[in-house]
Amino acid sequence: MHGLYDQFMEHLAAEDKEKSLDFVRQKLDAGEIDILTLYTEILMPAQNQLVCWQDETLCIWKEHVRTSIIRTIIEFCYPYVVKERDAKFGGANGRKVLIGCPSEEHCLT
């Protein structure tokens, strides 16, 4: 899977939203990757990989751009998530999911 991650990171590092999204779409359509693997082995590590040793202000904006690209990919993948869920579990089962985040990542206004 490392090769797919490296290929994806080339597009993300270039901050090319269109190529990043197209790369993911092609891999999902070809069955080269499933949703869980995409998230755990490509998107999550890519989001955590941003390292900057120079201007912190620039780094913040780079992080925002990359986060935006990854968010677009996640939103785009919803039909694939539903398709995979239906194939594995026979459709929605009426259960609910609780999602949380660290207090430092959430700001109540």
C-alpha positions as CSV (number, residue, x, y, z in Angstrom):
1,M,0.0,0.0,0.0
2,H,3.0,2.2,0.5
3,G,3.2,2.9,-3.3
4,L,-0.4,4.2,-3.4
5,Y,0.3,6.5,-0.4
6,D,3.5,7.9,-2.1
7,Q,1.6,8.5,-5.3
8,F,-1.3,10.3,-3.5
9,M,1.2,12.4,-1.5
10,E,2.8,13.7,-4.7
11,H,-0.6,15.2,-5.7
12,L,-1.3,16.4,-2.2
13,A,2.1,18.0,-1.8
14,A,1.5,19.8,-5.0
15,E,-1.8,20.9,-3.5
16,D,-3.6,19.7,-6.7
17,K,-7.1,19.0,-5.6
18,E,-8.3,17.7,-9.0
19,K,-5.5,15.2,-9.4
20,S,-5.8,14.1,-5.7
21,L,-9.5,13.4,-6.1
22,D,-9.1,11.8,-9.5
23,F,-6.4,9.5,-8.1
24,V,-8.6,8.3,-5.3
25,R,-11.6,7.9,-7.7
26,Q,-9.6,5.8,-10.1
27,K,-8.3,3.5,-7.3
28,L,-11.7,3.0,-5.8
29,D,-13.3,2.3,-9.2
30,A,-10.6,-0.1,-10.2
31,G,-11.0,-1.9,-6.8
32,E,-7.4,-1.3,-6.0
33,I,-8.4,0.1,-2.6
34,D,-11.4,-0.1,-0.3
35,I,-12.8,2.7,1.9
36,L,-11.3,1.5,5.2
37,T,-7.8,1.2,3.6
38,L,-8.1,4.5,1.9
39,Y,-8.9,6.2,5.2
40,T,-6.4,4.4,7.5
41,E,-3.5,4.0,5.2
42,I,-3.6,7.0,2.9
43,L,-5.8,9.9,4.1
44,M,-5.2,9.7,7.9
45,P,-1.4,9.4,7.5
46,A,-1.4,12.1,4.8
47,Q,-3.2,14.5,7.2
48,N,-0.7,13.8,9.9
49,Q,2.3,14.1,7.7
50,L,2.6,17.9,7.3
51,V,6.0,19.0,8.6
52,C,7.3,22.5,8.3
53,W,10.5,23.9,9.5
54,Q,10.2,27.4,8.1
55,D,7.5,30.1,8.3
56,E,4.7,28.8,10.6
57,T,2.2,31.1,9.0
58,L,2.8,29.5,5.7
59,C,2.6,26.1,7.2
60,I,-0.8,26.9,8.7
61,W,-2.1,27.8,5.2
62,K,-0.6,24.7,3.6
63,E,-2.3,22.6,6.3
64,H,-5.6,24.3,5.6
65,V,-5.3,23.6,1.8
66,R,-4.3,20.0,2.3
67,T,-7.1,19.5,4.9
68,S,-9.6,21.0,2.4
69,I,-8.4,18.6,-0.3
70,I,-8.8,15.6,2.1
71,R,-12.2,16.8,3.3
72,T,-13.4,17.0,-0.4
73,I,-12.2,13.4,-0.9
74,I,-14.0,12.2,2.2
75,E,-17.2,13.9,1.1
76,F,-16.8,12.5,-2.4
77,C,-16.4,9.0,-1.0
78,Y,-19.8,8.8,0.6
79,P,-21.5,6.8,-2.2
80,Y,-18.5,4.3,-2.0
81,V,-19.0,4.1,1.8
82,V,-22.7,3.3,1.3
83,K,-22.0,0.7,-1.5
84,E,-19.4,-1.0,0.7
85,R,-21.7,-1.0,3.7
86,D,-24.5,-2.5,1.7
87,A,-22.2,-5.2,0.3
88,K,-20.8,-6.1,3.7
89,F,-23.8,-5.7,5.9
90,G,-26.9,-5.7,3.7
91,G,-27.8,-2.0,4.1
92,A,-28.5,0.3,6.9
93,N,-29.3,-1.4,10.2
94,G,-30.8,1.6,12.1
95,R,-27.9,1.8,14.6
96,K,-26.4,5.1,15.5
97,V,-22.7,6.0,15.8
98,L,-21.1,8.4,18.3
99,I,-18.2,10.4,17.0
100,G,-15.9,12.4,19.3
101,C,-12.8,14.5,19.1
102,P,-10.2,15.8,21.5
103,S,-11.3,18.9,23.4
104,E,-8.3,20.9,21.8
105,E,-9.8,20.2,18.3
106,H,-13.3,21.5,19.0
107,C,-14.3,25.1,19.8
108,L,-17.7,26.0,21.0
109,T,-18.9,29.4,20.1
